[in-house]
Amino acid sequence: MSKLVTQCPACKDKLLVTRLSCTSCDLQLEGQFEIPGLLSLDPGDLDFVLKFVRASGSLKEMASIEGQSYPTIRARLNDIIARLDDAPNPAEMRQHEILDAIASGSMTAAQGAARLKEVKR
């Protein structure tokens, strides 16, 4: 099975998961599903995080595994944490899209209100 792709191969923008399927009973769910922040990391950073967890969160152990200095490992972890903190909330982004559609006139206020209620669930 292929790994989950979280970035558009053409424009590099984030992808939205719209269908989930069960491999046992073939149940399919359709909708808009949030991709967890950790999965939006690039493969190198995700590998770093997995190694860090396997090292029980020890920066000293990570420095040994990676063959780098403790400050280098600490800086890389800080960079990953900062990117995770800056990751936009998908529900917030959807709310802004709906409000923009209402403002541009491509959606009525009533339609927007209904969609905003769906996003908050």
C-alpha positions in Angstrom: 0.0 0.0 0.0 1.3 3.5 -0.9 2.0 6.1 1.8 -0.5 8.9 2.3 0.3 11.8 0.1 -0.4 15.1 1.9 0.9 17.6 -0.7 -0.3 18.2 -4.3 2.3 16.9 -6.7 1.5 19.7 -9.2 1.3 22.8 -7.1 2.7 21.6 -3.7 -0.5 22.9 -1.8 -2.0 20.8 0.9 -4.4 18.0 -0.1 -7.8 17.4 1.5 -8.8 13.8 2.3 -12.4 13.3 1.0 -12.9 9.5 1.1 -11.9 6.8 3.6 -12.4 3.1 2.9 -12.4 0.0 5.2 -10.3 -2.8 3.9 -12.3 -5.4 5.7 -16.0 -4.6 4.9 -15.6 -2.1 2.0 -17.5 0.6 4.0 -16.7 4.0 2.5 -17.0 7.4 4.2 -17.1 10.6 2.2 -16.6 14.1 3.5 -13.7 16.4 4.4 -11.3 14.9 6.8 -8.4 16.7 8.5 -4.9 15.4 8.0 -3.1 15.4 11.3 -0.3 18.0 11.6 2.4 15.4 12.1 1.5 13.8 8.7 1.9 17.1 7.0 5.6 17.2 7.8 8.0 16.4 5.0 9.3 12.8 5.0 12.7 13.7 6.5 11.2 15.6 9.4 8.6 12.8 10.0 11.4 10.3 10.1 13.2 12.5 12.6 10.1 12.6 14.9 9.7 8.9 14.7 13.3 8.3 15.7 12.9 10.8 18.5 9.9 9.0 19.9 11.8 5.6 19.6 14.7 7.2 21.5 12.2 8.0 24.3 12.5 11.7 23.6 16.2 11.8 24.5 18.0 14.6 22.6 21.3 13.0 23.7 20.3 9.7 22.2 19.1 11.4 19.0 22.5 13.2 18.7 24.2 9.8 18.9 21.8 8.2 16.4 22.1 11.1 13.9 25.8 11.6 14.4 25.2 15.3 15.1 25.7 17.6 18.1 23.1 18.1 20.8 22.6 21.8 19.8 22.0 20.8 16.2 19.4 18.2 17.2 17.8 20.7 19.6 17.6 23.3 16.8 16.1 20.8 14.4 13.5 19.8 16.9 12.7 23.4 17.7 12.2 24.1 13.9 9.8 21.1 13.6 7.9 22.3 16.7 7.6 25.8 15.2 6.3 24.5 11.9 3.7 22.4 13.7 2.6 25.4 15.8 2.2 27.5 12.6 0.2 24.8 10.8 -3.2 26.3 10.0 -6.2 24.7 11.6 -8.3 23.1 8.7 -11.6 24.0 10.4 -10.5 27.6 10.7 -9.4 27.6 7.1 -12.8 26.2 5.9 -14.6 28.9 8.0 -12.6 31.6 6.2 -13.3 30.1 2.8 -17.1 30.1 3.6 -16.9 33.7 4.8 -15.0 34.7 1.7 -17.6 33.0 -0.5 -20.4 35.0 1.3 -18.4 38.2 0.9 -17.8 37.6 -2.8 -21.5 36.8 -3.4 -20.9 33.3 -4.6 -22.8 31.9 -1.5 -25.8 33.3 0.2 -25.7 34.2 3.9 -28.2 31.4 4.7 -26.0 28.8 2.8 -23.0 30.1 4.6 -24.6 29.8 8.0 -25.6 26.2 7.3 -22.1 25.3 6.2 -20.5 27.1 9.2 -22.6 24.9 11.5 -21.4 21.8 9.7 -17.7 22.9 10.1 -18.2 23.4 13.9 -19.5 19.9 14.4 
